[in-house]
């Protein structure tokens, strides 16, 4: 098992999860984070820290595409190990539906 970041993170990009991760398995894209499934130790401390509720265990049904996306982009995006300020409109974006189709960007973030 591993944890995955879903589209609820897109354009919210709260980094509270990064701050508590004991193995630094978060990677930063332009407008979302992902978890490297090979580095995640399944501790679960990140899940309750996410204000957007974007982090879920991969054992939940229907998360296969998110596991693939997290694996792909964690190999391409830079590692993020410390908390950053979220985008100014993060709270407004938190509950928006269909964010992947509307806003996903494959571009990397800045990382640490």
N, C-alpha and C positions, 0 to 999 in steps of 0.2 A: 504494500500500500504506500501511497504518497499523497501529498496534498497538491491541489492544482488551483491556479488563479483563473477565474472565469471572466466573461465580458463585463460583469458588474464593476470591474476595476477600471475599465476604459474611461478615460477623461476624469477619473476620480483620483487615481494614483496616490492614495493615502499610503504612507510608508511606515505606519505604526508596526506592521508585521515584520518589517526588516529589522527594527530595533530589538525585537525579542528573539529572533532566530539564532539558535546556538551554533548553526553550521554555515551561516551565510550563503544560503542557497537561492537567494532572490536575484533576479536579473532585470535590468531596466530597459524598457522600450520607450519610444517617444511619448506614448500616452497610456501605458499600463505596465504592470510588473508581471513576471512569470517566475515559477519555481522550477529548478532543475530536479526532475524526478529521481535522478541517480544520486543526488547529493542529499535530498530530503531524508531525514531520519524518522519521519512519521510521528514526531513528538506532539504535534497539534497546538503548540503554544501560539502560533500565528493566527489560527482561525478566529478566536474570539477577539483579537486585536483589530480586525478589519472593520472599519465603520460602514463599508459598503457591502459587507457580507459576501465578498467575492472569492473567498478561499474555502474550498470544500474538499473532503476526502475523495479520492478517486474511486472509492468503492460505491459511491452513490450512482444510481442509474443515469445514463445519458451524458456522462462526462468524458467519453472517449475522445471526442474532438478537442477537448481542453487539455487532456493529457498529451496528445500529439502536438498541440500548439505550444504548450509549456516546454516540452522536450526540444522542439525545433528552435524556438527563439532563445531558450536559455543557453544554447550552443553558439548563438550569434550575437546576443546583446551583452553589454558589460555588466559585471557584478555590482550589486549595490549592497552595502553593509551598514549604512547609517541613514537615519531618518532625514527626510527633506520636507520642505513645505509642499502641501498639495497645490494643485492649480486653484486659482481664485474662484472658479465656478464649480469646484468639486462637490460641494453640498447640493447644488442645483442638479448636477448630473447623476447623483447617487441612485435615484429610483427610475431613471429613464430606461425604457425597454429597447431592444434591438440595437444596442450600441455597437456590436461587432460589425454589422452590415453598414452602419452609418459612419463610424469613426475609427475603426481599427487602422493602425499604421504599423507596417513591418520595420520602420526605421528604428535604429537603436536610440536609447537615451544616453545620458552622460555618464552614468555609473558613479563610482566614487572618485 
